[in-house]
Each structure stands twice: as C-alpha cells, then as structure tokens.
Amino acid sequence: MSFSRTVSLAVIFLLLVALHYTLQPVLAWRASIDFLVIALLLVAVRTRPGAAALAGFALGLLSDSLTPESFGAGALAMTIVGFGASWLKAAFFADNIALNGVFIFAGKWAFDTIFLLAEHRLQGTNLLVQLLLWSPLAAAATAAAGLVVLLTVRPVLGAPRA
Amino acid sequence: MRRPARTNPRVDLVLAAACGLTALVCLVLPAPARNTAAAALRTTLVAPLASMQVKAELSRRAFLAHDAALRIVDSVTLRSQRLTGVEEENERLRKLLGLASALKWGFIPAEALQGRGLGDDFTVTLSAGKNAGVESLSPVVTAEGLVGMVERADDSFSLAIFWPHPDFRVSAVAADGSAFGIVTGHRAEGASKYFLELHSVPLRSPLKAGTLVVSSGLGGVYPRGIPIGVVVSEMKTTEGFAKSYLMRPMVSLPDISSVFILTPERARSGVENVWATGTNVDSVRKAIVAAGDSMRIRRDTIAKTPVKRDTLAKPSVKRDTLAKPPVKRDTAAKTPVKPDSSAKTPGKRMP
C-alpha cells in the first residue's frame, strides 16, 4: 500500500473513531451503529493479521476505558475480530457488495458475542435476547453504514488487496 | 481469488496472541488496577474522544430539550390566546355592566346561543323567555348598540333576529337629527352581507362618512337613541327622490354573547340618554384626565420657578404716601384777606 493510501486510511480510520463518539450518542439507538467495528474492518482488510489484531486491541482498550467494569472485554473481542477479519479478507473482500455486507454483519455480531460473553454482565434470558435480537439488529445497522462507508472510501483507498 | 501474501505468519499469530492475552489479563485484573488503567487512558488518549462524546450527548439533550421547550412555548401561547379571549369577554361584560347601570331598570339579561346550521346565520336563541318577562318584538341590545329584536318568545327561551336578517327594519335618524331613513341589512354575498343599508334619506339631507345613526323611535318597536351603525359611503341606487347609504354596524356579530332584552315598558319610556351617558362618561373621564394633566403641568411649573424674596418682602403700600397729609397746612393757614391792606389805606381827605 502506498504512503498516500496509508495516510488516507489513517485519516478515515480516525474519522470513523470520531464518528463513533459523536454521531452514535446523538442517534442513541438501541441497535446502534458501531463505527469502531467498521473502522477496524476497514483497516483489517488492508493490513496483516498481526497489525489488525494490534489495531483491534488498541481500539478495544480505548472503548473499554470508558466502561471500567468490562475493561479488557472489548480489547479481547476487537483483537479476535480484527485478526479474523484480516485472515478471512481474501474470502470475503471481493468486489461484491453483498459479501462485504455479510462480512461487516458477521464482524459486528462476533464482536458483540465475544464481548458479552467475556464481560459476564448479562446472563440467561437477557443475554439471549441481547445476542439474538439486539446484536443482529445492531449488526445489520452497522453493515448498512459500513457499506455506505466502503462505497464512499473506495475511490480513495481502492479495492483491498487480496 | 488470490490468497494474500503473508510474510511471517508466525509473527502475526504471536502478535494476536499477545494482544489476546493482554486483554484477558485486563479482564481478570482486580478492580482498583482496572480502574487505574482505565483512568490513565481516559485522561490521556481517550480524553478528546470522551470530550466529543460528552458534547454529543449534550447536543442530543439540547435537541430533545428544544422539542420539550417548543411544546411548552406552544402550551403557553395557547394559554395566552385563551387569556386574550377571557380578557375580551371581561371587557364585554364590563361594558354590559355599564349599560345595565345606565339602563337601571326594564331589561332582561340573556345569553345568545348562536346556531351553526345553514340558513340560521341571522337568528339567535336567547336564554331568557316569557318566564323572565320577554315578549315578542322586544329590542335586543348590547353595550355597543342595537342587535335585533325578539321574534318569538317561549317559556324559557326566545328567538331573536339579528340586523342582517331580511325581516329586520328599523326607523333611524342621524345622531344630530339631520336626516331620517330606514335601516335594513345589506343585500350582498360574502362578507359584505354584514353591512347595513340606510334607505330613503331625503336628497336635501346628505350624510357624511362617519355619521352615527341611531334608532329614531318611530314605529313603536325600537326606542329612540339606540346606536345602529356608522355611515360608510353613499350607495348608487335607482331611486330618484332619496339617497341610500352603506353603514357599518355598531355591533359585530361574532362578538355577541351576552345581550339585554328591553322590556316594552322600558322601550316606551325611552333610552335616549343611555348610550349618550356612555359618551358623557367618556367625556368626563377625558376631562378629568386632562384636568389632572393640567394640574400636574402647573405644579411642575411652580416647582421649577424660583421665588424672589425681595419682591415678597416689598410692601405693596408706600408708607410715605399714607403718612403724607392730604392737606397742606401752609395753604390752609394762609388767610385770604390781608387786614393790613385795609388798615394801611392812605388818608385821603375829602374835598
């Protein structure tokens, strides 16, 4: 990846992180868009799995710092999702909108699942409702927003390397 | 589909494992240690993000509060509009009280229950009937002037016609007595139907715009002196021997809620000074206000004018003038006859 594309990717990554802390609180949806996951997946498909895992870990720690009760859960979930996304990118990140949508949907749902299981706050029915109802809805919203982001940044970043 | 060219996949795995392990360690850290680590991140790297989140939350709250504030403003506006209606009603009732005190006797207060059906725009049901002393052909008035007359009286209610009704007729005269005529409703469509017409005014008695027209007392239904309307303009008619005028009614139909029904005895005894009393009272009020203003101006003038002590101390009468005797002693003492003259006559001997 060229230097200019690397800079562009960093800028878009930061923009998405900023959006997560500005737009998401304004929307305040129960099934909210996770711009951090979008940012991580955007980076993951363009970097090696180790770097993606590191980026996920960093993002997770940042988000965990605002919720000390689950400190580390987000880092763990983001690390796994980042590493997995980078490892699976060849399979999913062809020039296919539907596949990209499924990829983001799966990434967000996987993150929520790992996060909820790791933090041990929700249990029983509440955990099931969250995992089977709200998490898929949030994953769908994130996938929709992620597709918009991907289509927007594709002219700048180009197709991910396969 | 090409596989990604990965260099050192073991490094990637090691990195990922290290990150995962560190995250697990963070998960199992004791609470004080977790809080310390989270606080360190919050106050450094995450501080700008947390600040943005706080601002976003505040923006959202402000947005929601704006909606709530808007609802409150709407509610207050609605209340203020209702308050305006109440104030207007109070004003009307005060005027009616003034009219009641001017009439003193021979009237029946009633509420106008206006119908909303087609064709009954100009009739009204009044909440007083024969039991209250209402009779047919009784004039219906408000503080502003003539409304109409009772067409039919039942026991508890009565039916009255307004001035736009086709059957409405009243003999009228200019307030200064210069011209007589007949007032009817204005035959027109739309909003113009709420005007009046003054017919059969002699050619020799032209009326100017703004002339007040009152009931003349002729005809026996309406006593003289009830304000009917104000001349707006002359109407073009085919009548060659008389003029017709368009009039603006004194009473606005939408404002009619409480009315007075004059009893036949009261109508016969006359009400000529009742509405004029209102004018007189208004004049007196204006005169009192003007007098008050004048007194205030004089008081201010006096307060501003410096007083000259010397002028006040100066006696108005000159003492010397008073002390001065009116008669001069020397003049009085002077004898008009000189004795020496006769005594000193030279001795001339007779020849």
Interface residues (C-beta under 8 A of the other chain):
Chain A: V17 A18 Y21 T22 L23 Q24 P25 V26 A28 R48 P49 G50 A51 A53 L54 G56 F57 G60 L61 L62 D64 S65 L66 P68 F71 G72 A73 A75 L76 T79 I80 F83 S86 K89 A90 A91 A94 A118 E119 R161 A162
Chain B: M1 R2 R3 P4 R6 T7 P9 V11 D12 L13 V14 L15 A16 C19 G20 T22 A23 L24 V25 C26 L27 V28 L29 A31 R34 N35 A37 A38 A39 L41 R42 L45 V46 L49 A50 M52 Q53 K55 A56 E57 S59 R60 F63
